[in-house]
Amino acid sequence: MAIITFPKDFRFGVSTASYQIEGAYNEDGRGMSIWDTYSRIPGKVRNGDNGNIACDSYHRMDEDIELLKELGVNTYRFSIAWPRIFPKGRGEVNQKGLDHYHRFVDKLIENGIEPLCTIYHWDLPQTLQDEGGWKNRQTIEAFVEYSELLFREFSGKIKSWLTINEPWCVAFLGYFVAEQAPGEANLQTALDVAHHLLLAHGRAVQRFKALGIPGEIGFAPNVTWYEPFSNRPEDIEACARISAWFMEWFCDPVFKGSYPQILVDWFAKKGAKVNIEEGDLEIISQPIDILGINYYNGTVSRHKEDHGTFDCEHLDNLFDKTDIGFTIYPDGFYKVLMDIKNKYGDVPIYITENGATYNQDPVDGRVRDDKRIHYLKQHLTQISRVLSSGMNLKGYCIWSLLDNYEWSYGYSMRFGLVHVDYQTLKRTKKDSFYWYSKLNQNYWFEM
């Protein structure tokens, strides 16, 4: 057996998001979010599920922090619910919401767990959506107001911040593919939304720096890896286009101050363009301190005319899949991380999401999720590879601590290290929980 090791200062953690775990959707002054609205539209979410209760983590804070403590992680990546702070998106502050997060962050710190906070993980206040949501540039101003309040409130407590989680999903799943809230389908709108998200990110970074808040700030794009089927130029170009849709479309403006020309030209053929105002790219390209990376899957792809948006066919059947249908391609994890290093330099990176869906329920009180453990071993081996290759990688967070509300899949997909019975809300630690706990104690595992 090979021994895979990690440096003792490496940060191991887990990740969650507010709407997916908190519940208490109409308590203590919280306003409605776009996901409260979207989940109530018939046919949009599997089984008509919603996040009204979710894992009830709003009320089970102590129980969940005890799980984190037993797990032995030194980092917890979570998100704050914007409508719990500003029920109308801006203006009047909901003190009960702030008080909840202060208690939560204080308890994390008391237990030796560093908070890694995502400011926006998709739960936009519905009142802002009623004004156009991320299509409306005024939403950027509301986001800066919201961000500044958090910076001031939690200065000195929260030292690691991520502005926006997976802007690709917000823009393209929400406004082009129409598989997530608010469920629109227009390429031009999606490009406008993506640009506004990047502007909101840049403006928040500017405000963070201007206020002199101690700590580090960045954002968390989701990436994947498309391996060309052959060395034919058309296969290479097709993979370059679709890879850029996930990574370069969001990272190039931040790190280089420009959009990738390969996609600018491609979108122009589709009749769409980025509507850039004077000064926008200077705002977006504010220097960041950290980069969060979310990676789940990859595949081998090749050019196929008129196949999808990018003339690119995926050969997913070459790979095993998790229960959600994601291909398992660990080597792609190494390749995409090294590609980021080569393109953008040595920005400090946290893996903010990586994990697998396997839908086992407890049998005799035990959840035997060996496939999840194997998936984690495969991907953590790639983490060890990039560390050995000199990458400035600071930490790794598994998605997720708990089985939770998985967006349009409702409660049908289980990513957690802890099983949640959605009827009783009982938590049951899976075999993967105990495996990860051992890794957190020893900083090594056998492959």
C-alpha positions in Angstrom: 0.0 0.0 0.0 1.2 3.5 -0.8 1.2 6.1 1.9 -0.2 9.5 0.9 0.9 12.3 3.2 0.1 16.0 3.8 1.9 18.8 5.5 0.9 19.5 9.1 -0.2 23.1 8.3 -2.6 21.9 5.6 -6.2 22.9 6.3 -8.7 20.0 6.2 -12.4 21.0 6.3 -15.9 20.4 5.0 -18.4 22.7 3.2 -22.1 23.5 3.3 -24.4 26.3 2.1 -27.1 28.2 4.0 -30.2 27.3 1.9 -29.2 23.7 1.7 -29.0 23.0 5.4 -30.5 25.8 7.5 -34.3 25.5 7.1 -36.2 28.1 9.3 -37.1 29.8 6.1 -39.6 32.1 7.7 -38.2 32.5 11.2 -36.5 35.4 13.0 -37.2 37.9 10.3 -35.7 36.1 7.3 -36.9 37.2 4.0 -37.8 35.0 1.0 -35.0 34.0 -1.4 -35.2 33.1 -5.1 -34.9 29.4 -4.1 -37.9 29.7 -1.9 -39.8 30.9 -4.9 -38.2 28.6 -7.5 -38.7 25.5 -5.5 -42.5 26.2 -5.3 -42.9 26.2 -9.1 -44.3 22.8 -10.1 -41.8 20.6 -11.9 -38.7 22.6 -11.2 -37.4 20.6 -8.2 -37.5 16.8 -8.0 -40.5 15.6 -5.9 -41.5 19.2 -5.3 -38.9 19.5 -2.5 -37.9 22.8 -0.9 -35.6 24.1 1.8 -38.2 25.1 4.3 -36.7 22.6 6.9 -33.7 21.2 5.1 -31.4 19.8 7.8 -32.8 22.2 10.4 -29.2 23.4 11.0 -30.5 26.8 12.1 -31.9 25.1 15.2 -29.3 22.4 15.5 -26.2 24.6 15.5 -24.7 23.0 18.6 -25.2 19.4 17.3 -23.6 20.2 14.0 -20.6 21.9 15.5 -20.2 18.9 17.7 -20.0 16.8 14.6 -17.3 19.1 13.2 -15.4 18.8 16.4 -15.5 15.1 16.4 -14.6 15.0 12.7 -11.4 16.8 13.6 -11.5 19.5 10.9 -9.7 22.8 11.4 -11.8 24.6 8.8 -15.5 24.9 8.1 -16.7 26.6 4.9 -20.2 27.8 5.2 -22.4 30.6 3.6 -24.4 33.3 5.1 -28.0 33.7 3.9 -28.4 37.2 2.4 -32.2 37.3 3.1 -31.5 36.5 6.8 -29.4 39.7 7.0 -31.3 42.0 4.6 -34.8 40.5 4.3 -35.5 43.0 1.4 -32.0 42.7 0.0 -30.8 46.1 1.2 -31.7 48.8 3.7 -33.0 47.6 7.0 -30.8 45.1 8.8 -32.3 42.1 10.5 -30.5 42.0 13.8 -31.7 38.5 14.7 -30.1 37.2 11.6 -26.8 38.8 12.5 -27.0 37.5 16.1 -27.5 34.0 14.8 -24.3 34.1 12.8 -22.3 35.8 15.5 -23.3 32.9 17.9 -22.4 30.4 15.2 -19.0 31.9 14.3 -18.1 32.3 18.0 -18.9 28.6 18.7 -16.7 27.6 15.7 -13.8 29.6 17.0 -14.3 28.3 20.6 -14.0 24.8 19.2 -10.8 25.6 17.3 -12.4 25.6 13.9 -11.5 28.4 11.4 -14.6 29.9 9.6 -14.2 30.1 5.8 -17.2 32.2 4.8 -19.0 32.4 1.5 -20.9 35.7 1.1 -23.2 34.5 -1.7 -24.2 30.9 -2.3 -27.2 31.4 -4.5 -29.9 32.5 -2.1 -30.6 36.0 -3.6 -33.4 37.9 -1.8 -36.6 37.6 -3.8 -37.2 41.4 -3.5 -34.0 42.0 -5.5 -35.1 39.4 -8.1 -38.4 41.3 -8.4 -36.2 44.2 -9.6 -34.4 42.1 -12.2 -32.0 40.2 -9.9 -28.5 39.8 -11.3 -29.7 41.2 -14.7 -29.9 44.5 -13.0 -26.6 46.3 -12.3 -28.2 47.8 -9.2 -28.0 44.4 -7.6 -24.3 44.9 -7.5 -24.8 47.9 -5.2 -27.0 45.8 -2.9 -24.3 43.1 -2.8 -21.6 45.6 -1.8 -23.9 47.0 1.0 -24.5 43.4 2.2 -20.8 42.5 2.0 -19.6 45.6 3.8 -22.0 44.9 6.7 -20.5 41.4 7.0 -17.0 42.7 6.8 -17.6 45.2 9.6 -19.6 42.8 11.8 -17.2 39.9 11.6 -13.8 41.7 11.3 -11.3 39.8 13.4 -13.6 36.7 13.6 -13.8 35.6 10.0 -10.4 35.8 8.4 -11.1 34.0 5.1 -13.8 35.2 2.7 -15.2 34.1 -0.6 -17.4 36.6 -2.4 -19.4 34.3 -4.8 -19.7 30.6 -5.1 -19.8 29.1 -8.6 -20.7 32.1 -10.7 -21.0 29.7 -13.7 -23.9 27.9 -12.1 -25.6 31.2 -11.2 -25.2 32.7 -14.7 -25.5 29.7 -17.0 -27.6 27.1 -15.1 -29.9 29.9 -13.9 -30.1 32.0 -17.1 -29.1 29.8 -20.0 -29.6 26.1 -19.3 -32.6 27.0 -17.0 -32.0 24.2 -14.5 -31.6 26.4 -11.5 -33.2 29.6 -10.1 -34.6 31.7 -11.6 -34.9 29.4 -14.5 -34.4 31.6 -17.6 -33.0 30.5 -21.0 -31.2 33.2 -22.9 -27.5 33.3 -23.7 -27.2 37.1 -23.8 -28.9 37.4 -20.4 -26.5 34.7 -19.0 -23.5 36.7 -20.2 -24.9 39.9 -18.7 -25.5 38.1 -15.4 -22.0 36.6 -15.4 -20.5 40.0 -16.0 -22.5 41.5 -13.2 -21.5 38.8 -10.8 -17.8 39.5 -11.6 -18.4 43.2 -11.0 -20.1 42.4 -7.7 -17.1 40.3 -6.7 -14.6 43.1 -7.7 -16.5 45.8 -5.9 -16.7 43.7 -2.7 -12.9 43.0 -2.9 -12.3 46.8 -3.3 -14.5 47.5 -0.3 -12.7 44.8 1.8 -9.4 46.3 1.0 -10.5 49.9 1.5 -11.9 49.0 5.0 -8.6 47.4 5.9 -10.3 44.2 7.1 -7.7 41.7 8.3 -7.7 38.4 6.4 -8.0 37.1 2.9 -10.6 37.3 0.2 -11.3 35.7 -3.2 -14.1 33.8 -5.0 -14.9 30.1 -5.7 -15.5 29.1 -9.4 -16.3 25.5 -10.3 -14.0 23.9 -12.9 -13.9 20.6 -14.7 -11.4 19.0 -17.1 -12.1 18.0 -20.7 -9.4 15.8 -22.1 -9.2 15.8 -25.9 -10.1 12.5 -27.4 -7.2 12.9 -29.9 -4.5 15.3 -30.9 -6.6 16.5 -33.8 -6.8 20.3 -33.7 -10.6 20.3 -33.8 -10.8 18.0 -30.7 -8.3 20.2 -28.8 -10.2 23.4 -29.8 -13.6 21.9 -28.8 -12.2 21.0 -25.3 -10.5 24.4 -25.0 -13.8 26.1 -25.7 -15.9 24.2 -23.2 -13.2 24.3 -20.5 -12.9 28.0 -20.9 -16.7 28.3 -20.4 -16.2 27.1 -16.8 -12.8 28.5 -15.9 -11.3 31.1 -18.1 -14.6 33.0 -18.6 -14.5 33.8 -14.9 -10.8 33.6 -14.0 -9.4 35.6 -17.0 -11.2 38.8 -16.1 -10.2 38.5 -12.5 -6.5 37.6 -13.1 -5.9 39.2 -16.5 -8.5 41.9 -16.9 -10.0 40.5 -20.1 -12.4 37.8 -21.3 -10.9 34.8 -23.2 -11.0 35.7 -26.9 -11.8 32.1 -27.9 -15.2 32.4 -26.2 -15.8 36.1 -27.1 -15.5 35.1 -30.7 -17.7 31.9 -30.2 -20.4 33.8 -28.4 -20.4 36.4 -31.1 -21.3 33.7 -33.6 -24.3 32.9 -31.4 -25.3 36.6 -31.4 -24.3 37.4 -27.9 -21.6 39.6 -26.3 -20.4 41.0 -23.0 -21.7 44.5 -22.3 -18.7 46.1 -20.7 -18.9 49.7 -19.4 -15.8 51.9 -18.9 -13.9 50.8 -15.9 -15.6 47.4 -15.4 -12.6 45.3 -16.1 -10.4 47.4 -13.8 -12.9 46.7 -11.0 -13.2 43.0 -11.7 -9.4 42.5 -11.8 -8.8 43.7 -8.3 -6.0 41.6 -6.8 -7.4 38.7 -4.7 -5.7 36.8 -1.8 -7.1 33.3 -2.3 -8.9 31.3 -5.0 -11.5 28.7 -4.1 -11.8 25.8 -6.5 -14.8 23.4 -6.8 -14.1 20.2 -8.7 -16.3 17.1 -9.0 -15.8 15.5 -12.4 -14.2 15.6 -15.9 -14.4 13.6 -19.1 -12.9 12.9 -22.5 -14.4 15.0 -25.3 -14.1 15.5 -29.0 -15.4 17.8 -31.7 -18.8 17.0 -33.1 -20.5 19.5 -35.4 -23.7 21.1 -34.0 -23.5 19.1 -30.8 -24.5 21.3 -27.9 -23.4 24.9 -27.5 -19.8 24.2 -28.2 -19.8 21.5 -30.9 -18.3 19.1 -28.3 -19.3 15.5 -27.5 -18.5 14.0 -24.1 -17.5 10.3 -23.9 -18.8 9.9 -20.4 -19.3 6.2 -20.7 -15.5 5.7 -20.5 -15.8 6.4 -16.7 -17.6 5.2 -13.6 -20.2 7.6 -12.3 -21.5 8.6 -8.9 -25.2 8.3 -8.1 -25.9 11.8 -9.4 -24.4 10.8 -12.8 -21.1 12.7 -12.4 -18.1 11.0 -14.1 -15.2 10.0 -11.9 -12.0 11.4 -13.3 -9.4 12.0 -10.6 -6.6 12.6 -13.0 -8.5 15.6 -14.3 -8.3 17.1 -10.8 -4.5 17.2 -11.0 -4.6 18.4 -14.6 -7.0 21.3 -14.0 -5.1 22.5 -10.9 -1.8 22.5 -12.7 -3.5 24.3 -15.6 -4.7 27.0 -13.1 -1.1 27.3 -11.8 0.3 27.6 -15.3 -2.3 30.2 -16.4 -2.6 32.3 -13.2 0.5 31.9 -11.2 0.9 31.0 -7.5 -2.3 32.4 -6.1 -3.1 30.6 -2.8 -5.8 28.0 -3.5 -8.3 26.2 -1.3 -10.3 23.3 -2.6 -13.7 24.6 -1.5 -15.8 21.7 -2.8 -15.0 18.1 -3.8 -17.1 15.1 -3.1 -19.4 12.4 -4.3 -23.0 11.3 -4.2 -23.8 7.8 -3.0 -27.3 7.2 -1.7 -26.9 4.6 1.0 -29.2 4.6 4.0 -28.2 3.2 7.4 -28.4 -0.5 7.9 -28.3 -1.6 11.5 -27.2 1.9 12.4 -24.3 2.0 10.0 -23.8 3.7 6.6 -21.3 1.7 4.7 -20.2 4.1 1.9 -17.0 2.5 0.7 -17.4 4.0 -2.7 -17.3 7.5 -1.2 -14.1 6.7 0.7 -12.6 5.4 -2.5 -13.6 8.5 -4.4 -12.0 10.7 -1.7 -8.8 8.7 -1.6 -8.5 9.0 -5.4 -9.0 12.8 -5.3 -6.9 13.4 -2.2 -4.1 11.5 -3.9 -4.3 14.2 -6.7 -4.1 16.8 -4.0 -0.9 15.2 -2.7 0.4 15.2 -6.3 -0.1 19.0 -6.8 1.4 19.7 -3.4 4.5 17.7 -4.4 4.5 19.6 -7.7 4.9 22.9 -5.8 1.4 24.3 -6.0 0.4 26.9 -3.4 -2.5 24.8 -2.1 -3.6 25.7 1.4 -6.5 23.4 2.2 -9.2 21.0 1.1 -12.9 20.9 2.0 -15.2 18.0 1.3 -18.7 18.6 0.0 -20.5 18.1 2.3 -20.7 17.7 6.1 -24.4 16.7 5.8 -26.7 15.1 3.3 -28.8 18.1 2.3 -31.1 19.9 -0.1 -29.3 19.4 -3.4 -31.0 22.2 -5.4 -33.0 21.0 -8.3 -32.5 17.4 -7.2 -34.2 18.1 -3.9 -33.4 15.5 -1.3 -32.7 12.7 -3.7 -28.9 13.0 -3.8 -26.7 12.4 -0.7 -23.2 14.1 -0.7 -22.7 14.1 3.1 -20.3 12.5 5.4 -23.2 12.4 7.8 -26.5 10.8 6.8 -29.7 12.9 7.6 -33.0 11.2 8.0 -35.3 13.9 6.5 -38.3 12.8 8.4 -36.7 12.7 11.9 -33.6 14.9 11.1 -31.5 12.3 12.9 -27.8 12.5 12.0 -25.9 9.2 11.5 -22.1 9.3 10.9 -21.1 7.4 7.8 -18.0 5.2 7.4 -16.5 8.1 5.4 -16.9 10.3 8.4 -14.7 8.1 10.5 -12.2 7.7 7.6 -11.9 11.4 7.2 -11.6 11.9 11.0 -8.6 9.5 11.0 -7.0 11.5 8.2 -7.5 14.7 10.1 -5.7 13.2 13.1 -2.8 11.7 11.1 -2.3 13.7 7.9 -1.8 10.5 5.9 -3.8 7.6 4.6 -3.1 4.3 2.8 -4.0 4.2 -0.9 
